[in-house]
């Protein structure tokens, strides 16, 4: 039975030029070269950059200028942009297009400027303009006009830290915007749990495996769900800084380090031997 089940390949982006779909495809090619069945490719993100690209095929809809309207038109996804002004303008365009709910994909920050960190995205605090400027941009353009703003966060909101990221905190305070754990939201929209249980093993990935992986990023969230379901989990990363205790918590069976498409294909071949 196990040999007739596919491997679920579910990585996030590994950095510039290594988007989640490209990483998943490369690992998948390696697994097939090693003689395994074609894998189930499920590229992931934490609910920030890449959210529209990954969720729109699953949810259906159409893209606009800086936003995507989900099928039916009542909900829009807007990814946090390079500046607060650009982000605010995209939110306003989504509202003008008829969105009653605007899902702001703010987990992990906006587009990358510089080194590969946090899966190719920069921290929210490094975005040009913070929460106050984003609110000014929204209000200066006419406000939300009755639309509800929902914010995806990389860190899981808790009673002790209900708004763990600066822009999310500002939007929650000003608009009463609900804060949602981005990795969990993405996994649910992609039907991850059912796909994972139908697989013989899971392969996750991100730019850097470290203690923050345990703090709610999508690779850690996926690995923990696999552990709870009894599905073996392996990982691929451009850099691995997990200590042995963290590896045990995530119950990772094997970790491969790869930073190019060719290395990812080889990593897939190597992981096939451990399945």
Buried (B, 14 or more C-beta within 10 A) or exposed (E): EEEEBBBBBBBBBBBEEBBBBBBBBBBBBBBBEBEBEEBBBBBBBBBBBBBBBBBBEEBEBEEBEBBBBBEEEEBBBBBBBBBBBBBBBBBBBBBBBEBBBBBBBBBBBBBBEEEBBBBBBBBBEEBBBBBEBBBBBBEEBEBBEEBBBBBBBBBBBEEEEEBBBBBBBBBBEBBEBEBBBBBBBBBEBBEBBEBBBEBBBBBBBBBBBBEBBBEBBBBBBBBBBBBEEEBBBBBBBBBBEBEEEBBEBBBBBBBBEBBEBEBBBBBBBBBBEEB
